[in-house]
Amino acid sequence: MHDRYIILTGPTRTGKTTALRAWAESRTVAGFLSPDGPHGRQLMNVSTGELRAFEAEGDAEAAGCQIIGRFHLLQSAFDAGAAWIREGLRLGAPWLLMDEVGPLELSGTGFDTLLRETLDELKGRNTISRLLIVVRTQALDAVVSRYGLQGARKISKDQLEQLNAS
């Protein structure tokens, strides 16, 4: 199982997304990253570079948001991220990236359904596709347990280059 599922983990705000973005530039990838932008968190399609607002600005209570702590995250961005992963699955992309899996998913929202569907899809097919998810250190054990990823390979950002090039 460790070859198909990879968890990039590390403490909060230590450059995991930045390192993954640089790593993905030289590979065939699908999915999304969630870099910080000038107006909050964004969602980036790693295949095309398209950026979407992920974090709502101002009073976003009624703007179709999922709320976690002080963050109001746009449902439209979750929908876009799901579409990008599904397209990568459809096309058989060698790498599927999900940045990041954390408190929302552990509460059954965010990308929870997408991650479950993606894991089921990868289990049920003979494919070269590999899933790389980003998980903060403090959420690692809970994510591994919730999604049955006990056999997944866990790496730090410094170990990204050791993954096979595709």
N, C-alpha and C positions, 0 to 999 in steps of 0.2 A: 504493500500500500504506500510505502514512503516515497516511491518514485512518482506517483500520480498526484499526491497532495502534499503541498509544501506550505508551511506557516512561517512567514517572516515576522519575527517578534523582537521587541525591544521596548525600552521605556518611552513614555510620552515625550514628544517634541525632540527626538534625537536624530532625525533625518531619514527615517525609514522610507517615507514617500519620495523624498528627493533621490535617495539611492536607487529605489525601484524604478523611478522614471528614467534615470541614466542607464540602468541595466536594460530596460525595455526598448530603448532606442535602437539597439542593434539586433533585435529579435522580432519574430512574427508573433504578435500578441493581440489579444482582444480583452475588453473589459474596461475597468475604470480605476483611476487614482483620485484621491481627494486632497489636492494641494491647497494651501492657503493662498488666497488672492487678495487684492487691494481692498475688497469689501467683504471679507470673510471667506469661509471655506467654499471651494468650487469642486465640481465633478468634471473630470477630464476623460474623454474617450481616448484610450491609449493607442487605438488604431489610427485615428484621424487627427488627434490633437484638439478636437473640439472641446471648448470649455463651456460649462453651464453653471449658473449660480446654484449652489447647494444650500447655502445658509441664507435665510430670508433676512431682509433688512427691515428695521423699524418694527412696528407692531404687527406681528405676523400670526396672531392667534387664529384668525379666520382665513388665512391665506393658503390653506391646504398643506399644513406642516405637520411633521412629526417632531415632538419636543423631547429633548433629553437635556436635563440641567438648564443651562442658560442658552442652549442652542435650539433654534427653530429651523429645521431642515425641510426643504421643499419636497413635497410628494412628487412633483414633476421631475425632479432630479433622480429620485429613487426609480421612477418609471423608466427614465432614460438609461440609467445604469443597468437595469434588468434587460432592456432591449439590446444593449451592447453585448452583454454576456450571452444572451440567447442567440444573437447573430454569430458570435464567435463559436458557439456550440454547433450551430447549423453549418458553418463553413469548415469546421474541424480545425480551428486555430490550435497550434501547438501549445500555446500558453494562454490561460484565462486568468486575469488579475482582478482581485477584489480588495480595494483599499478603503475602508477597513471594516473588520467585523468586531463588534464590541457591545457596549451596554444596550443599545437598541435591539440588536439581534438576540441578545441573551434574554430580553424581555418579550421576545416573540414578534417584534416589529422590525423596522428598517429593512435590511436585506435578508432577513431570516428565511422567508419563503423562497427567495431566489437561491440562497445558498443550499437549502435542502433539495430543491429541484435540480440544481447543478450537480450536487453530489450523487443524487439518484441517477441522473442522466449519465454521468461518467462511469458509475458502477455497472450500468446496464449495457454498455457498448464497448466494442473493441476499438479503441481510439488511441491516437498518440497524444491527445490533449491532456495537459496537466493544469491543475488549479493551484494558484499561489494566492494565499490570503494574507493580509496584514492584520496582526492582532497585538495589541499592547500587552506588555509583560503581565500587568495586573489582571488581565482578562483571560490569559492563556489557558489555565487549567479549566475554567468554566466553559470556554469555547470548545476545547478538546472533548470534554465530557458531553456537552449538549449535542455536538454534531458527530460523535463517534469517530473522532480523528486521532485516536490513541496511537495509531501506526504512522501518522504523518511525520514527515521530516521537518524538524524545527531548525531554523537558521536565523542568524543575525544579518544585519545589512552588510557586514564585512564579508559574509560568506556567499553573497549573491553571485559573484563571478565564478564560483565553483560549480554552479548549475550548468548543465549541458547547454550549449548554444543551440538555438533553433531559429 
